[in-house]
Amino acid sequence: MFTLTAEDGSKVKIDGKQVIRARRTVSGESTRKKAQTRIDWVDMQLVEEPLNEVAPKIKAELPTFVMLTTRDGSNIWFDAKKATGPMPLTPSQKSGGVKSAIKLMSYRQYVRETPDDVRALLAANQGTVVP
């Protein structure tokens, strides 16, 4: 467990072993404009620390915590054991640098890595690989 700063300035303890995903916040997510990172675990938590500081703390507790690159070039970190991929894409989904996708938290996450790269990353980290 480690401690981070919630968007209201209070301290919050995070159990890295229970994290599903971490990513940068997007417009409208943070009511106080201080949060830089969204962590999805037992609950959704917005924290002030940037993703590049948060991810290594989670990875230290969760070895299967890995990273891919989203359509906009930002990083998404996730527990590979909870992901499935690479998901097939239609031609219209292959835009903005998207080459593949994973299924995580019942959502399709589009990524810039190739299907082979996604397959290798998931296979090496106990994810569910789609042929």
N, C-alpha and C positions, 0 to 999 in steps of 0.2 A: 504494500500500500504506500501511496505517496500523497502529498498535499499540494493542491494548486489553489489559485485565487479565482473564486466565482466572480461573475460580472458585477455583483453588488459589493465586491471587496471582501466578502467573508471567505474563510478558508474552507475548502472541501476536500475530503479524502476520497481518493479513487483507488479501487482495487483493479490493478492492471490486468489480472487474470480474467476479469469479467468484461473487458472492453470488446466490443464488436467492431467499432469503427471510430476513426478520428479524422477530421478534416477542418479546413479553414471555415470560418463562419461566412455566410452569404448575406447579402443585403436584406435587412428586415428581420434577421434572426435575433439580434442583440438589441434589447430595449434601451440599454444604456450606452451603446456604441463602444464599450470597452472590451467586450469579448472578441478574441481572435480565433479561438478554437472551439469546435463542437466535438464533444465526446459522447458516443452512444454506448451505454453499458446498461446497468440495472435501470438507470434513468438517463434521460438526455441532460447533459451538463454543458453549459457554456462557461469557458474560462478565459481569463485575461492573457495567459501565457501563449506564445505563438506555437504553432504546430511543430516547428523544428526543435522546440524544447520539450514538448509534451510526448512526442512519438518515442524518443529513446527511453523515457521513463516507463512507458507501457511495454516496450520491447524487452526491457530488462526483466519484466515479470511474465511476459507472454512471448516466448520464442517464435511462435507462428504469426506474429504481428508483422505484416509485410506492406509494401507500398506499390501503388501503380499511379499512373498519371491520367488525370481527367481530361476531358475535351478542351477545357480552357488552360491547360498546362499546369494546374495546381496538383498537389499530391493528395492522394487519399490513402490512409493507412487502415488496415483491417485485419481481423483474425482470419487467416486463410482457411482454418478448419470450418469456418461458418460460410464460406463462399463456394460457388459452383461456377465453372467456366472452362473454356471460353464459350460464351453463348453465341449462337449464330446471328449474323446481322443481315438485314436487307440492304440493297444498294443505297436507299435513301438514308439509312442510319449511318452510313460511312461518310460522314462529313466533318469538317472542322478538325481533321487529323485523327478521327476515331478509326481504329483498326479492329477493335474487339470489345467484348463486354463480359462482365461477371454478374452473377445474381447474388445479392447480399441484402439481408433484411427484407426479403420479398420484393426488392426493387432491382431493376437492371441498371448497372453502373457502366457507362461507356468509358472506354480507356484508349489511350494512344498506343499501347503496346500491341504487338502482333498476337494472333491466336497462339502461336507456338511459344512465345514468351510467357503468356498468361498460363498456358498449360504447364509449362516447366515450373513456374513459380508456385502454382497450386500443388502440383505433384510433390515438390520438394518440401512442402509445408503442411501436409495432411489435408489439403483441400479436396473438394470433389471435382474431378476432372471429367469434362464432357469430351468424347472423342471427336 
